[in-house]
Amino acid sequence: MGRLAEMQRKLLEQMMGPEAMGVANANLVWSDEKVCRNFLCGTCPHTLFTNTKMDLGACPKSHTERLKQEFLAEREKNPSDPIFNRFQMEYESNIFAFVDDCDRRIRQAHRRLEKTPEENAKTTNLMREIAEIELAIQGGTEKIETLGEQGKVDESMREMAAIEALKSEKADKERELQQLTDTSGASGHQKLRVCDVCGAYLSVLDSDRRLADHFGGKMHLGYHELRNMLAKFREEREKRKSAPVAPSTPSSGGAAPPAPSGRSSEHRSSRDDYRDRDRDRYDRHSTARYE
């Protein structure tokens, strides 16, 4: 019985997190690796999608409100401390990666709704056959006129019957082409489309109530919140880029001030540039999708 209770306790701890079970380490500080930095800086994606098909499960790191308040207080007291910029950059990278994965699934969903190569080939063949039939009908009509002028009534009647058969065949091909156009692709008769926020499939036949349920659903709202975060990060980066730079004061000896310990300023700048280019690429992609 004791073994069963222990297994149940571990399962609940895994599902709800150690804090909910009262076993959190009281000695944890906000800078500890066991503390969720997404939670400290804003929102952890693990909390946005519970009980949805994108449920990530419980976050493996600590979500302790006390540590978050201590982190925010310390950041307000010493905003220039490099550790806060490092935490923020990690937070933005995590949110960017999560949304970028969603965009990849959206692109895959759009491709699944497109026609298959077989459907494209069949459409091309039908269009070619219809064009050939039209040419045959045109040639037969001209031949009937010639036969009529020559007084060849019987031959003219046979040619007219052949033209009627061609017209019937053409009508059948056109109906087949229309049906293929209406039902081709994975959408079929459902007329599916893809939500550009969360990647879910929607039907053009959905009622207003069903659409409202989707747009007010937890998964859609979760991705909407993450995308708003990225837009906010972009605005803050633009503000930092446009902010005037204070002129540096040369030292009395004329030498440049020493570079901070650790990584060189040149190395850190190149990493920042790479990260900004990566985010700018996403910003341009997101803007183009919604225009």
Residue pairs with C-beta under 8 A, 6 or more apart in sequence:
9 21
12 20
12 21
13 20
13 21
13 23
14 58
15 57
15 58
16 58
17 58
17 59
17 62
17 63
18 24
18 25
18 62
19 62
19 63
19 64
24 62
24 64
25 34
25 62
28 34
28 35
28 62
28 64
28 67
29 35
29 67
29 70
30 40
30 67
30 68
30 70
30 71
30 74
31 83
32 62
34 61
34 62
35 61
35 62
35 64
35 67
36 44
36 59
36 61
36 62
36 63
37 61
37 87
37 90
37 91
37 94
38 44
38 45
38 59
38 91
38 94
38 95
39 47
39 59
39 61
39 62
39 63
39 68
40 67
40 68
40 71
40 72
40 87
40 91
41 87
41 88
41 91
42 91
42 229
43 225
43 226
43 229
44 59
44 63
45 56
45 94
45 95
45 98
45 222
45 226
46 56
46 57
46 58
46 59
47 59
47 63
48 218
48 222
48 225
48 226
49 55
49 56
49 218
49 219
49 222
50 218
51 218
52 217
52 218
52 219
52 222
53 219
54 219
54 222
74 81
75 81
75 84
78 84
89 275
92 233
92 279
93 275
95 226
95 229
95 230
95 233
96 230
96 278
96 279
96 282
98 226
99 223
99 226
99 227
99 230
99 282
100 282
102 198
102 199
102 223
103 285
105 199
106 194
106 195
106 196
106 199
109 194
109 199
109 201
110 194
112 186
113 185
113 186
113 187
113 192
113 193
113 194
114 185
115 123
115 184
115 185
116 184
116 185
119 180
119 184
119 185
122 180
123 177
123 180
123 181
123 184
126 173
126 176
126 177
126 180
127 177
129 173
130 170
130 173
130 174
130 177
133 166
133 169
133 170
133 173
134 170
136 166
137 163
137 166
137 167
137 170
140 159
140 162
140 163
140 166
141 163
143 159
144 156
144 159
144 160
144 163
147 153
147 155
147 156
147 159
148 156
182 189
183 189
186 192
187 193
190 203
190 205
191 203
191 204
191 205
192 201
192 202
192 203
192 204
193 201
193 202
193 203
193 204
194 200
194 201
194 202
195 201
195 202
195 214
195 220
196 289
196 290
197 220
197 223
197 224
197 227
198 219
198 220
198 222
198 223
198 224
199 223
200 214
200 219
200 220
202 211
202 214
206 214
214 220
227 286
230 279
230 282
230 283
230 286
231 286
233 279
234 279
234 283
237 276
237 279
248 257
250 256
251 257
259 265
